[in-house]
Amino acid sequence: MQDKLNINKPPHIPIMLNEILSAFKGLKEGVIIDATVGFGGHSEALLNANEKIKLIACDQDLEALSFARQRLAKFKDRVQFHHCNFSRLLQGIDTREVKGILADLGVSSWQLDSDKRGFSVNSSTLDMRMNAKSETSAFELVNYAPQSELEGILKDFGELKEAKNLAFKICQTRKGGQIQSGKDLASIIGFDKLSGRSVSKAVLVFQALRIAVNDELNALQSLLTSIKNARLSGCVLAIICFHSLEDRLVKNAFKEWAKSCICPKFALRCTCQNNHNLGKILTKKPLRPSEAELIINSRSSSAKLRLFCFNEV
């Protein structure tokens, strides 16, 4: 894919679009926050389907946000745009009218395929920053991070049993000169599949580095905490995850928010009045892409959508 964006050819297929539209179909008014607007596919569909709602579009990727501005320009004053990481999004927003929040935590197809962004195992660069103005890129981590730090990243974020050996391999290679590209790094790691897993070691290493570069798990935890503290009234929250670590954070947060009794486990009887739940989980199990969607967009295969609805206050 070429790096130049064309407004007439959206560079990304929105994941689980029908499921997202269904999740918000009951909204007649108020505001939906698209915390990761990307190239505007979800937002455009939501604004078309819900004619009286307004939307706040957020993204930390300036190129994606610029594209979304053009794509959503036809909706005029129904859309506001914010350039920021979603971990800080609710700080400057009046949440009283917020009736829906969407967060698609995936990397867009354009980001993956754009050579200059350096996300891919086939790229001639090594970057992986969602916000190009961030200080630390994958290049800095791979070439200058201590071996122990690299090992921790690969173990914690890639869930790689070979983390120690792979970190050692990277550090030994860089002694002979900087590792300049995604291709170089991938060739060091190798593409053999791990037992019981459908992806290669290289892909998992790249995923781990991307999570570290963008501080993704801390950002997600901050978003979840800010949403909980906002005490949103009747708001539907939809989060699409793509790997087990972020899905676990969302799953556990939803479980905590849905608890009515907060008495200690060892308590013989409930003394907390059993009315502490913030809302209810709308998906007992995460929704997955349909077979039809998988045929059109194979990159949706790991997507999991969880939904939560906050109580009316």
N, C-alpha and C positions, 0 to 999 in steps of 0.2 A: 504493500500500500504506500502511496506517495504521502510525504509529510504535509503537503499543502492541503488545507481544508477547503471544501466546496460546500457552500450553504445549500445548494440544490441536491447534494448527495450526502445525507447524514451518515457519518462514518461509524455508527454504532447501532446495533439492534437492541432496543430496550428489553431487558430480561423479564419474563413472566408478566407481560403487559396486561393480559386478560385478567389474571389473578389480582393485579394491583387495581385495575379499574373496578373489579367486583368488591374489593375491600373498602373502597371509598364511595361506592355508588349511592349510599344513603345520605350523603352530605348535600344539603340544599343551600347552605350559606356558610360563611366563615372563611377561614384561611387554612390552606394546606402548605406545609413546609416541605420542599424537596431539598433535603439536606445534602444531597450529592447530585445536583442537577445534570452534571456531565454535558452531553450534547442535546439535552432537552426532550428526549423521546417520551419519557414518562410524563413530564410536565405538560407537554403539548396535548397528549391524550387526555390527561386529567382535566385540563382547562376546557377542552372541547366537550367532554362528557358532563361536566358540572358547570353550567353556564353562569351561575351566580357566585361561585366561589372565587377567591383571590388566591394568589400563590406567592410564596417567598422562595426564591431560587438561590441556593448556596453552592459554591464549589471553591476549592483551593487551587484548581488548575485554571490559570488565566485564559489559556487558549480555548479550553472547553467552555468557560463562562462567556467568552466573547462570541463563540458560535451560538450558544444558547440565547444570548441577547438578540441576535439576528433572527433566530428561529421563532422566538416567542414575541417578537416585536408587534405582531398583529393583534396581540391581546392587550396592548397599550398599558393603561394604568392598573390592570388586574395583576400585574407581576412586578415584584421588587427583586433586585439582585444584590447579593452579598458575596464579596470575595473574602472567604475565611475558611479555616478548618471547622468542620461541624462541631468540634468539641467546644467551641466558643460561641456557637450560633445563637443560643437562647439568651445570651447576656444582654443583647441590645434589642430584643424584640418584645413587644407587648403580646403576651401569650393568651390574653383573655379570649381572643377570637380564634385561636388555633384549634381546629377540629380534626386535623390530620397531619401526620408526620411520616414521610417516606425517607428511608436511607438505603440506597443500593450500594453495598460495600465493595462491589467488584471493580476491577480495573477495566476501563473501556477497551474495545477492540482496537481503536485508533492508538491509544497509549501503548498497547502491547506491540502493535505493528509498526509504529513510527520509529524509524531507526534512530533519530536524534534524541528520543526520550530514553533509550537504553534500558528498556524493561525486558527485552527478549533475549533468549539464548542465541538468537541469530543476529543480534544487533552489532554494529561496528563501534558503538559507544557503550558506556557503562555508567548509568545515571540513576534511574528509578525514582526520582523525586516527583511527587504529584504536584507540589508547589515548587516551580523552578527557582524560586528565590530562597528556598531553604539552604542552610549552610552545608549540611552533610549529604553527600551522594553515595551511591554504592561504590563508586570509584575510590573515595576516601576510605570507606570501611574495608574494602578488599585489600587495598594497598598499604594502609597505615594502622588499622586497628590491631591491638595486641592479639596474639593467638588465643588467649583465654577468652577475650571478648567475642571473637569470631566463633569459637566453639560454643559459647553460650547462646549466641544468635541462632546457630544451626540446630542446636539441641532444643531450645525453647520454642522457636518459631517455625522450624522445619520438621520438628519431631524426628530428627535423624539420629539413629543409633550410632552411626559412624561419624558423628560430629567432630570428635577429637581428631580422628585421622584426616578428615576432610580439611579441617582448619590448619592442620600441620602441612598438608599438601599445598594449600594456598600460600602459606607463609614461606615455604621452601621455594616455591616457584617465583614469588615476587622478589626474592633475593637476587635473581638473575635479571631483573628489570620489571618495570611496572606492568600490571595486568590491565590492558587498555580497553578491552571490549567485552561484550557479552559472549561473543564467539570464543574468545580466549579463555574466559572463565569456564564456560561450558565444556570446553575440550579438556580442561584440567580435572573437572569433576566427573565427567563421563555421563553417558545417557542410558546406562543399564537400569532396568526396573528393579525396585526393591520387592522383596517377598511380600505378597499379600497386598501390594499397592499398585495402582494402575498408572502412576506417573514415574518419571525418571528421577534419579538423584539430582540431576542438574536443575530440573524444574522446581524441586523442593528447596534447593539451595537458593535459587532466585526468589522464590516466594518468601523465604526467611529473611533475606536481605532487604526485600521491598518493605516488609512489615517493620523491620528495624529502621530503615531510612525514614519512613513516614510516621513512625511511632504509632502505628495503627491501633494496637490494642489499648494503649492508654487513651488515645483519642476516643475510641468507642466507649470505654468505661466512663470517660468524662461526659460524653453525650448522654449515656444512660442515666448517670447521676443527675445531670441538669434537668433531664426530662422528669425524673421522679420528683425532684425538688420543686418543679414548676407547678405541680398540682393541677394539671390540665383537666378541664371539665368536658367529659364526653368525647375525648379525642381518641381517634384510631391511630395506632402506631404500627407501621409496617416496616420490617427490616429484612433485607435480603443479604444473606451471608454466603461465603464461598469456601470457607475452610473451618475446620472443627474448633479452632481456638476462639474465633469471633462468635461462632454459633453457640458455643458453650457459655460465653459471657451473656449473650442475649437470652438464652434459655433460662439461665439461673436468675437473671434479673426479673424476667417475667414471672417465674415461680415465686420469688420473694414478694413482688408487688401483688400477687393474687392471694397471698396468705391472709386469712381472716383472723386466725388465732396466732398470737405472737408469744404465748406462754412458753417457758422453757420446756424442753422435751421431757424432763423428769417430773414435771408438775403432775400431781394426781388429778387435778380438775382445772378447768379453764377459769381464770380470774381476770382476764383482760377485756371482757365483754364481747369478744369474738366478732369485732366489726372493723378490723384494721385493713382490710383489703383495699387497694387503690383502684381495682378494676378486675377484669377477667381476661383470661387467655382465650383467644378466638381459634387457635389452632392447637389441638392436643398434640399433633405431630406436625412437623414443618411441611408446608406445601412444596412440591417439587415440579419442575417443568414437565409439560405434557410430552408425549411421544412426538406429536406434531412439531412442537417447538424444538425438540432435540434434533430433528431432521433438518430444520432450517438453520439452527444455531447450536452447533455442538458445544460451544463454549459455555452454554447454560447448564451443562450436565451436573455441575457440582453445586448449583444454586439451591438454597433453602430459604423459604419465606416464612417468617413467624409474625403473627398478628396479636395485638393486645388492644383492649378498649378500656379507657379510664372511666371511672364512675362520673356521673353528672354531679357537679358540686353546687 
